[in-house]
Amino acid sequence: PSGHAFEVQAGATLLGAALDAGFALPYGCRNGTCGACKGRVIEGRVDHGAAQEQALSSAERASGHILPCCARPLSDLVLECREASGPRDIPVKTMPCRVDGMARVADDVMVLTLRLPVNERLQFIAGQYIEFLLEDGRRRAFSMANAPHDDTFLELHIRRIPGGAFTGHVFEGMKERDILRFEGPRGSFGLREDSDKPILLLAGGTGFAPIKSIVEHTIHDQIRRPMTLYRGARDRAGLYLNHLPERWAAEHDHIRYVPVLSEPVVNDSWGGRVGLVHEAVLADFAGRLDELGGHQVYACGPPAMIEAARRDLAAHGLPAWEFFADSFSFEPPPNEH
């Protein structure tokens, strides 16, 4: 019904081709068992592939219904199916997951890789987050760092919070193969793809996680809007996984990377930018602040960083409606309540 059109390479599924083309068809398992992606063929023929009877009955097949996650075209097609146009179109799920990998990339940052059940996938928009459901009824939210197309695993960046029970457990007690439960996806932070404005990305601390998801999503979907990533940290160690943004900038001429340290130490041997990350943006636009209003800003990090960036960029011409943010606030440990 949207009128969208896309091509399917030989051997590819309809869902895979649609996602590669940037169209968010809904899905759940991607292997023909859940039926979440169900649609209907108006014109043309398909190979139903591995669609299972409980997800797509014989009667449904006879009436033209298909599961795009495993159907492959045998001719040109006209399809009737839903598309997710934003976060509200993607269902929130409660799911188990297994810790598949743990990598300590800084003294206080752990990269968790989570494996989902065999017949499950989590559809999400780059920039969204999940909430772990803890045994005491509390929740802890963390943004996905992987891009939506790369959904075999979920990648989270977890910073250890002094006195934090959950993050303390991640660093001291958690082991590979541990089972967790989460709810998601949640949140409305994500790239507004209906705009062609240049993009300014501001990341502080583990706010790099959803920014990483957004950048890798744009690369995959060949979105070539000019993009500058300003990444702030206290010292060089805070720029964990720094090889990734360096590589993005080296391999893609529309991406620029500006790391900024607020308190570099002598051992950092730092010759780059120093100060607050949003002040680096203002410095780069000095003398041409009228251009700032023609951009979109996506900021993610500590609340103080977000509010300072919102205030100062607006004061220098950025429209309030072009500032999108995800503020990483932390709940104090129980004895501080």
Contacts in CASP RR format, 6 or more apart in sequence:
PFRMAT RR
TARGET T0000
AUTHOR 0000-0000-0000
METHOD contacts of the structure
MODEL  1
PSGHAFEVQAGATLLGAALDAGFALPYGCRNGTCGACKGRVIEGRVDHGA
AQEQALSSAERASGHILPCCARPLSDLVLECREASGPRDIPVKTMPCRVD
GMARVADDVMVLTLRLPVNERLQFIAGQYIEFLLEDGRRRAFSMANAPHD
DTFLELHIRRIPGGAFTGHVFEGMKERDILRFEGPRGSFGLREDSDKPIL
LLAGGTGFAPIKSIVEHTIHDQIRRPMTLYRGARDRAGLYLNHLPERWAA
EHDHIRYVPVLSEPVVNDSWGGRVGLVHEAVLADFAGRLDELGGHQVYAC
GPPAMIEAARRDLAAHGLPAWEFFADSFSFEPPPNEH
1 80 0 8 1.000
2 23 0 8 1.000
2 83 0 8 1.000
4 21 0 8 1.000
4 23 0 8 1.000
4 83 0 8 1.000
6 17 0 8 1.000
6 18 0 8 1.000
6 20 0 8 1.000
6 21 0 8 1.000
6 22 0 8 1.000
6 23 0 8 1.000
7 17 0 8 1.000
7 21 0 8 1.000
8 14 0 8 1.000
8 17 0 8 1.000
8 72 0 8 1.000
8 73 0 8 1.000
9 17 0 8 1.000
11 72 0 8 1.000
12 20 0 8 1.000
12 72 0 8 1.000
13 68 0 8 1.000
13 69 0 8 1.000
13 70 0 8 1.000
13 71 0 8 1.000
13 72 0 8 1.000
14 25 0 8 1.000
14 46 0 8 1.000
14 66 0 8 1.000
14 68 0 8 1.000
14 69 0 8 1.000
14 71 0 8 1.000
14 72 0 8 1.000
14 73 0 8 1.000
14 77 0 8 1.000
14 79 0 8 1.000
15 25 0 8 1.000
15 27 0 8 1.000
15 30 0 8 1.000
15 37 0 8 1.000
15 68 0 8 1.000
15 69 0 8 1.000
15 70 0 8 1.000
15 71 0 8 1.000
16 68 0 8 1.000
16 69 0 8 1.000
18 24 0 8 1.000
18 25 0 8 1.000
18 68 0 8 1.000
19 25 0 8 1.000
19 148 0 8 1.000
19 149 0 8 1.000
20 149 0 8 1.000
20 220 0 8 1.000
20 221 0 8 1.000
22 221 0 8 1.000
23 83 0 8 1.000
24 83 0 8 1.000
24 84 0 8 1.000
24 85 0 8 1.000
24 86 0 8 1.000
24 89 0 8 1.000
24 90 0 8 1.000
24 123 0 8 1.000
24 125 0 8 1.000
24 148 0 8 1.000
25 37 0 8 1.000
25 68 0 8 1.000
25 81 0 8 1.000
25 82 0 8 1.000
25 83 0 8 1.000
25 84 0 8 1.000
26 36 0 8 1.000
26 37 0 8 1.000
26 82 0 8 1.000
26 83 0 8 1.000
26 84 0 8 1.000
26 89 0 8 1.000
26 90 0 8 1.000
26 91 0 8 1.000
26 123 0 8 1.000
27 36 0 8 1.000
27 37 0 8 1.000
27 68 0 8 1.000
27 69 0 8 1.000
27 121 0 8 1.000
27 123 0 8 1.000
28 34 0 8 1.000
28 35 0 8 1.000
28 36 0 8 1.000
28 37 0 8 1.000
28 69 0 8 1.000
28 120 0 8 1.000
28 121 0 8 1.000
28 122 0 8 1.000
28 123 0 8 1.000
29 35 0 8 1.000
29 36 0 8 1.000
29 69 0 8 1.000
29 119 0 8 1.000
29 120 0 8 1.000
29 121 0 8 1.000
30 69 0 8 1.000
30 121 0 8 1.000
30 151 0 8 1.000
31 50 0 8 1.000
31 69 0 8 1.000
31 70 0 8 1.000
31 119 0 8 1.000
32 50 0 8 1.000
32 51 0 8 1.000
32 52 0 8 1.000
32 55 0 8 1.000
32 56 0 8 1.000
32 67 0 8 1.000
32 69 0 8 1.000
32 70 0 8 1.000
33 52 0 8 1.000
33 54 0 8 1.000
33 55 0 8 1.000
33 119 0 8 1.000
34 55 0 8 1.000
34 119 0 8 1.000
34 120 0 8 1.000
35 55 0 8 1.000
35 56 0 8 1.000
35 67 0 8 1.000
36 91 0 8 1.000
37 67 0 8 1.000
37 68 0 8 1.000
37 69 0 8 1.000
37 81 0 8 1.000
38 55 0 8 1.000
38 56 0 8 1.000
38 60 0 8 1.000
38 65 0 8 1.000
38 66 0 8 1.000
38 67 0 8 1.000
38 81 0 8 1.000
39 65 0 8 1.000
39 66 0 8 1.000
39 67 0 8 1.000
39 68 0 8 1.000
39 79 0 8 1.000
39 80 0 8 1.000
39 81 0 8 1.000
39 82 0 8 1.000
40 63 0 8 1.000
40 64 0 8 1.000
40 65 0 8 1.000
40 66 0 8 1.000
40 79 0 8 1.000
40 80 0 8 1.000
40 81 0 8 1.000
41 64 0 8 1.000
41 65 0 8 1.000
41 66 0 8 1.000
41 77 0 8 1.000
41 78 0 8 1.000
41 79 0 8 1.000
41 80 0 8 1.000
42 78 0 8 1.000
42 79 0 8 1.000
42 80 0 8 1.000
43 76 0 8 1.000
43 77 0 8 1.000
43 78 0 8 1.000
44 73 0 8 1.000
44 74 0 8 1.000
44 75 0 8 1.000
44 76 0 8 1.000
44 77 0 8 1.000
44 78 0 8 1.000
45 73 0 8 1.000
45 74 0 8 1.000
45 75 0 8 1.000
45 77 0 8 1.000
46 66 0 8 1.000
46 71 0 8 1.000
46 72 0 8 1.000
46 73 0 8 1.000
46 74 0 8 1.000
46 77 0 8 1.000
47 71 0 8 1.000
47 72 0 8 1.000
47 73 0 8 1.000
47 74 0 8 1.000
48 56 0 8 1.000
48 61 0 8 1.000
48 66 0 8 1.000
48 67 0 8 1.000
48 70 0 8 1.000
48 71 0 8 1.000
49 70 0 8 1.000
49 71 0 8 1.000
49 72 0 8 1.000
50 70 0 8 1.000
51 61 0 8 1.000
51 66 0 8 1.000
51 67 0 8 1.000
51 70 0 8 1.000
51 71 0 8 1.000
55 67 0 8 1.000
56 65 0 8 1.000
56 66 0 8 1.000
56 67 0 8 1.000
66 79 0 8 1.000
68 79 0 8 1.000
68 81 0 8 1.000
82 89 0 8 1.000
83 89 0 8 1.000
84 90 0 8 1.000
84 123 0 8 1.000
84 125 0 8 1.000
86 125 0 8 1.000
87 125 0 8 1.000
87 128 0 8 1.000
87 185 0 8 1.000
87 186 0 8 1.000
87 187 0 8 1.000
87 188 0 8 1.000
90 123 0 8 1.000
90 124 0 8 1.000
90 125 0 8 1.000
90 185 0 8 1.000
92 183 0 8 1.000
92 184 0 8 1.000
92 185 0 8 1.000
92 186 0 8 1.000
93 120 0 8 1.000
93 122 0 8 1.000
93 183 0 8 1.000
93 184 0 8 1.000
94 133 0 8 1.000
94 181 0 8 1.000
94 182 0 8 1.000
94 183 0 8 1.000
94 184 0 8 1.000
95 116 0 8 1.000
95 117 0 8 1.000
95 120 0 8 1.000
95 122 0 8 1.000
95 181 0 8 1.000
95 182 0 8 1.000
95 183 0 8 1.000
95 184 0 8 1.000
96 117 0 8 1.000
96 179 0 8 1.000
96 180 0 8 1.000
96 181 0 8 1.000
97 114 0 8 1.000
97 115 0 8 1.000
97 116 0 8 1.000
97 117 0 8 1.000
97 154 0 8 1.000
97 179 0 8 1.000
97 180 0 8 1.000
97 181 0 8 1.000
97 182 0 8 1.000
98 114 0 8 1.000
98 115 0 8 1.000
98 177 0 8 1.000
98 178 0 8 1.000
98 179 0 8 1.000
98 180 0 8 1.000
99 112 0 8 1.000
99 113 0 8 1.000
99 114 0 8 1.000
99 115 0 8 1.000
99 174 0 8 1.000
99 175 0 8 1.000
99 176 0 8 1.000
99 177 0 8 1.000
99 178 0 8 1.000
99 179 0 8 1.000
99 180 0 8 1.000
100 113 0 8 1.000
100 114 0 8 1.000
100 115 0 8 1.000
100 153 0 8 1.000
100 176 0 8 1.000
100 177 0 8 1.000
101 112 0 8 1.000
101 113 0 8 1.000
101 176 0 8 1.000
102 110 0 8 1.000
102 111 0 8 1.000
102 112 0 8 1.000
102 113 0 8 1.000
102 174 0 8 1.000
102 175 0 8 1.000
102 176 0 8 1.000
103 110 0 8 1.000
103 111 0 8 1.000
103 113 0 8 1.000
104 110 0 8 1.000
104 111 0 8 1.000
104 171 0 8 1.000
105 111 0 8 1.000
105 157 0 8 1.000
105 240 0 8 1.000
105 241 0 8 1.000
106 237 0 8 1.000
106 238 0 8 1.000
106 240 0 8 1.000
107 237 0 8 1.000
108 159 0 8 1.000
108 160 0 8 1.000
109 157 0 8 1.000
109 158 0 8 1.000
109 159 0 8 1.000
109 160 0 8 1.000
109 205 0 8 1.000
109 206 0 8 1.000
109 238 0 8 1.000
109 240 0 8 1.000
110 157 0 8 1.000
110 158 0 8 1.000
110 160 0 8 1.000
110 170 0 8 1.000
110 171 0 8 1.000
111 145 0 8 1.000
111 155 0 8 1.000
111 156 0 8 1.000
111 157 0 8 1.000
111 158 0 8 1.000
111 241 0 8 1.000
112 155 0 8 1.000
112 156 0 8 1.000
112 157 0 8 1.000
112 158 0 8 1.000
112 170 0 8 1.000
113 153 0 8 1.000
113 154 0 8 1.000
113 155 0 8 1.000
114 153 0 8 1.000
114 154 0 8 1.000
114 155 0 8 1.000
114 156 0 8 1.000
114 180 0 8 1.000
115 152 0 8 1.000
115 153 0 8 1.000
116 122 0 8 1.000
116 152 0 8 1.000
116 153 0 8 1.000
116 154 0 8 1.000
121 151 0 8 1.000
121 152 0 8 1.000
122 130 0 8 1.000
122 151 0 8 1.000
122 154 0 8 1.000
122 184 0 8 1.000
122 185 0 8 1.000
123 148 0 8 1.000
123 151 0 8 1.000
123 185 0 8 1.000
124 144 0 8 1.000
124 148 0 8 1.000
124 151 0 8 1.000
124 184 0 8 1.000
124 185 0 8 1.000
125 148 0 8 1.000
125 185 0 8 1.000
125 190 0 8 1.000
126 144 0 8 1.000
126 147 0 8 1.000
126 148 0 8 1.000
126 190 0 8 1.000
126 191 0 8 1.000
126 210 0 8 1.000
126 213 0 8 1.000
126 214 0 8 1.000
126 216 0 8 1.000
126 217 0 8 1.000
127 143 0 8 1.000
127 144 0 8 1.000
127 187 0 8 1.000
127 189 0 8 1.000
127 190 0 8 1.000
127 191 0 8 1.000
127 210 0 8 1.000
127 213 0 8 1.000
127 214 0 8 1.000
127 300 0 8 1.000
127 326 0 8 1.000
128 143 0 8 1.000
128 144 0 8 1.000
128 184 0 8 1.000
128 185 0 8 1.000
128 186 0 8 1.000
128 187 0 8 1.000
128 189 0 8 1.000
128 190 0 8 1.000
128 210 0 8 1.000
129 141 0 8 1.000
129 142 0 8 1.000
129 143 0 8 1.000
129 144 0 8 1.000
129 184 0 8 1.000
129 185 0 8 1.000
129 186 0 8 1.000
129 187 0 8 1.000
129 210 0 8 1.000
129 326 0 8 1.000
130 141 0 8 1.000
130 142 0 8 1.000
130 144 0 8 1.000
130 154 0 8 1.000
130 156 0 8 1.000
130 182 0 8 1.000
130 183 0 8 1.000
130 184 0 8 1.000
130 185 0 8 1.000
130 186 0 8 1.000
131 139 0 8 1.000
131 140 0 8 1.000
131 141 0 8 1.000
131 182 0 8 1.000
131 183 0 8 1.000
131 184 0 8 1.000
131 186 0 8 1.000
132 139 0 8 1.000
132 140 0 8 1.000
132 141 0 8 1.000
132 142 0 8 1.000
132 166 0 8 1.000
132 180 0 8 1.000
132 181 0 8 1.000
132 182 0 8 1.000
133 139 0 8 1.000
133 181 0 8 1.000
133 182 0 8 1.000
133 183 0 8 1.000
134 140 0 8 1.000
134 166 0 8 1.000
138 166 0 8 1.000
138 331 0 8 1.000
139 183 0 8 1.000
140 166 0 8 1.000
140 167 0 8 1.000
141 186 0 8 1.000
142 156 0 8 1.000
142 157 0 8 1.000
142 158 0 8 1.000
142 209 0 8 1.000
143 156 0 8 1.000
143 157 0 8 1.000
143 189 0 8 1.000
143 206 0 8 1.000
143 207 0 8 1.000
143 209 0 8 1.000
143 210 0 8 1.000
143 213 0 8 1.000
143 300 0 8 1.000
143 326 0 8 1.000
144 154 0 8 1.000
144 155 0 8 1.000
144 156 0 8 1.000
144 185 0 8 1.000
144 209 0 8 1.000
144 210 0 8 1.000
144 213 0 8 1.000
145 155 0 8 1.000
145 156 0 8 1.000
145 157 0 8 1.000
145 208 0 8 1.000
145 209 0 8 1.000
145 210 0 8 1.000
145 212 0 8 1.000
145 213 0 8 1.000
146 153 0 8 1.000
146 154 0 8 1.000
146 155 0 8 1.000
146 212 0 8 1.000
146 213 0 8 1.000
146 216 0 8 1.000
147 213 0 8 1.000
147 216 0 8 1.000
147 217 0 8 1.000
147 220 0 8 1.000
148 213 0 8 1.000
148 217 0 8 1.000
149 217 0 8 1.000
149 220 0 8 1.000
150 216 0 8 1.000
150 220 0 8 1.000
155 209 0 8 1.000
156 209 0 8 1.000
157 206 0 8 1.000
157 207 0 8 1.000
157 208 0 8 1.000
157 209 0 8 1.000
157 240 0 8 1.000
158 167 0 8 1.000
158 170 0 8 1.000
158 206 0 8 1.000
159 167 0 8 1.000
159 205 0 8 1.000
159 206 0 8 1.000
160 167 0 8 1.000
160 168 0 8 1.000
160 170 0 8 1.000
160 171 0 8 1.000
161 167 0 8 1.000
161 168 0 8 1.000
161 330 0 8 1.000
161 333 0 8 1.000
163 333 0 8 1.000
164 333 0 8 1.000
165 333 0 8 1.000
165 334 0 8 1.000
187 326 0 8 1.000
189 210 0 8 1.000
189 298 0 8 1.000
189 300 0 8 1.000
189 324 0 8 1.000
189 325 0 8 1.000
189 326 0 8 1.000
190 210 0 8 1.000
190 214 0 8 1.000
190 298 0 8 1.000
190 324 0 8 1.000
191 199 0 8 1.000
191 214 0 8 1.000
191 217 0 8 1.000
191 218 0 8 1.000
191 223 0 8 1.000
191 298 0 8 1.000
192 296 0 8 1.000
192 324 0 8 1.000
193 223 0 8 1.000
195 225 0 8 1.000
195 296 0 8 1.000
196 225 0 8 1.000
197 225 0 8 1.000
197 294 0 8 1.000
197 295 0 8 1.000
197 296 0 8 1.000
197 322 0 8 1.000
198 225 0 8 1.000
198 226 0 8 1.000
198 227 0 8 1.000
198 228 0 8 1.000
198 294 0 8 1.000
198 295 0 8 1.000
198 296 0 8 1.000
199 225 0 8 1.000
199 226 0 8 1.000
199 227 0 8 1.000
199 228 0 8 1.000
199 295 0 8 1.000
199 296 0 8 1.000
199 297 0 8 1.000
199 298 0 8 1.000
200 227 0 8 1.000
200 228 0 8 1.000
200 230 0 8 1.000
200 281 0 8 1.000
200 295 0 8 1.000
200 296 0 8 1.000
200 297 0 8 1.000
200 298 0 8 1.000
201 211 0 8 1.000
201 214 0 8 1.000
201 215 0 8 1.000
201 227 0 8 1.000
201 228 0 8 1.000
201 229 0 8 1.000
201 230 0 8 1.000
201 297 0 8 1.000
201 298 0 8 1.000
201 299 0 8 1.000
202 230 0 8 1.000
202 231 0 8 1.000
202 232 0 8 1.000
202 277 0 8 1.000
202 278 0 8 1.000
202 281 0 8 1.000
202 297 0 8 1.000
202 298 0 8 1.000
202 299 0 8 1.000
202 300 0 8 1.000
202 301 0 8 1.000
202 305 0 8 1.000
202 309 0 8 1.000
203 211 0 8 1.000
203 229 0 8 1.000
203 230 0 8 1.000
203 231 0 8 1.000
203 232 0 8 1.000
203 277 0 8 1.000
203 299 0 8 1.000
203 300 0 8 1.000
203 301 0 8 1.000
204 231 0 8 1.000
204 232 0 8 1.000
204 233 0 8 1.000
204 277 0 8 1.000
204 300 0 8 1.000
204 301 0 8 1.000
204 302 0 8 1.000
204 305 0 8 1.000
205 232 0 8 1.000
205 233 0 8 1.000
205 238 0 8 1.000
205 301 0 8 1.000
205 302 0 8 1.000
205 328 0 8 1.000
206 301 0 8 1.000
206 328 0 8 1.000
207 300 0 8 1.000
207 301 0 8 1.000
207 326 0 8 1.000
207 328 0 8 1.000
208 231 0 8 1.000
208 240 0 8 1.000
208 241 0 8 1.000
208 300 0 8 1.000
209 300 0 8 1.000
210 300 0 8 1.000
210 326 0 8 1.000
211 229 0 8 1.000
211 231 0 8 1.000
211 298 0 8 1.000
211 300 0 8 1.000
212 241 0 8 1.000
212 244 0 8 1.000
214 298 0 8 1.000
215 227 0 8 1.000
215 229 0 8 1.000
215 245 0 8 1.000
215 248 0 8 1.000
215 255 0 8 1.000
217 223 0 8 1.000
218 224 0 8 1.000
218 225 0 8 1.000
218 227 0 8 1.000
219 248 0 8 1.000
219 252 0 8 1.000
224 254 0 8 1.000
225 254 0 8 1.000
226 254 0 8 1.000
226 256 0 8 1.000
227 254 0 8 1.000
227 255 0 8 1.000
227 256 0 8 1.000
228 255 0 8 1.000
228 256 0 8 1.000
228 257 0 8 1.000
228 258 0 8 1.000
228 284 0 8 1.000
229 245 0 8 1.000
229 248 0 8 1.000
229 249 0 8 1.000
229 255 0 8 1.000
229 256 0 8 1.000
229 257 0 8 1.000
229 258 0 8 1.000
230 258 0 8 1.000
230 260 0 8 1.000
230 277 0 8 1.000
230 278 0 8 1.000
230 280 0 8 1.000
230 281 0 8 1.000
231 239 0 8 1.000
231 245 0 8 1.000
231 257 0 8 1.000
231 258 0 8 1.000
231 259 0 8 1.000
231 260 0 8 1.000
231 277 0 8 1.000
232 239 0 8 1.000
232 259 0 8 1.000
232 260 0 8 1.000
232 261 0 8 1.000
232 262 0 8 1.000
232 277 0 8 1.000
233 239 0 8 1.000
233 259 0 8 1.000
233 260 0 8 1.000
233 261 0 8 1.000
233 262 0 8 1.000
234 261 0 8 1.000
234 262 0 8 1.000
234 263 0 8 1.000
235 261 0 8 1.000
235 263 0 8 1.000
235 264 0 8 1.000
235 265 0 8 1.000
235 268 0 8 1.000
235 270 0 8 1.000
236 261 0 8 1.000
236 264 0 8 1.000
236 265 0 8 1.000
236 268 0 8 1.000
236 270 0 8 1.000
239 259 0 8 1.000
239 261 0 8 1.000
242 259 0 8 1.000
245 257 0 8 1.000
245 259 0 8 1.000
246 257 0 8 1.000
248 255 0 8 1.000
248 257 0 8 1.000
249 255 0 8 1.000
249 256 0 8 1.000
249 257 0 8 1.000
258 273 0 8 1.000
258 280 0 8 1.000
258 284 0 8 1.000
259 272 0 8 1.000
259 273 0 8 1.000
260 272 0 8 1.000
260 273 0 8 1.000
260 274 0 8 1.000
260 275 0 8 1.000
260 276 0 8 1.000
260 277 0 8 1.000
260 280 0 8 1.000
261 268 0 8 1.000
261 270 0 8 1.000
261 272 0 8 1.000
261 273 0 8 1.000
261 274 0 8 1.000
261 275 0 8 1.000
262 274 0 8 1.000
262 275 0 8 1.000
262 276 0 8 1.000
262 277 0 8 1.000
264 270 0 8 1.000
264 274 0 8 1.000
273 280 0 8 1.000
276 305 0 8 1.000
276 308 0 8 1.000
277 305 0 8 1.000
277 309 0 8 1.000
278 299 0 8 1.000
278 305 0 8 1.000
278 308 0 8 1.000
278 309 0 8 1.000
278 312 0 8 1.000
278 313 0 8 1.000
279 312 0 8 1.000
281 292 0 8 1.000
281 309 0 8 1.000
281 313 0 8 1.000
282 289 0 8 1.000
282 312 0 8 1.000
282 313 0 8 1.000
282 316 0 8 1.000
285 291 0 8 1.000
285 292 0 8 1.000
285 316 0 8 1.000
289 316 0 8 1.000
289 317 0 8 1.000
290 317 0 8 1.000
292 313 0 8 1.000
292 316 0 8 1.000
292 317 0 8 1.000
292 318 0 8 1.000
293 317 0 8 1.000
293 318 0 8 1.000
293 319 0 8 1.000
293 322 0 8 1.000
294 322 0 8 1.000
295 318 0 8 1.000
295 322 0 8 1.000
296 322 0 8 1.000
296 323 0 8 1.000
296 324 0 8 1.000
297 309 0 8 1.000
297 313 0 8 1.000
297 318 0 8 1.000
297 322 0 8 1.000
297 323 0 8 1.000
297 324 0 8 1.000
298 324 0 8 1.000
298 325 0 8 1.000
299 305 0 8 1.000
299 306 0 8 1.000
299 309 0 8 1.000
299 310 0 8 1.000
299 323 0 8 1.000
299 324 0 8 1.000
299 325 0 8 1.000
299 326 0 8 1.000
300 306 0 8 1.000
300 325 0 8 1.000
300 326 0 8 1.000
300 327 0 8 1.000
300 328 0 8 1.000
301 326 0 8 1.000
301 327 0 8 1.000
301 328 0 8 1.000
302 327 0 8 1.000
302 328 0 8 1.000
302 329 0 8 1.000
303 327 0 8 1.000
303 328 0 8 1.000
303 329 0 8 1.000
306 325 0 8 1.000
306 327 0 8 1.000
309 323 0 8 1.000
309 325 0 8 1.000
310 320 0 8 1.000
310 323 0 8 1.000
310 325 0 8 1.000
313 323 0 8 1.000
314 320 0 8 1.000
314 323 0 8 1.000
END
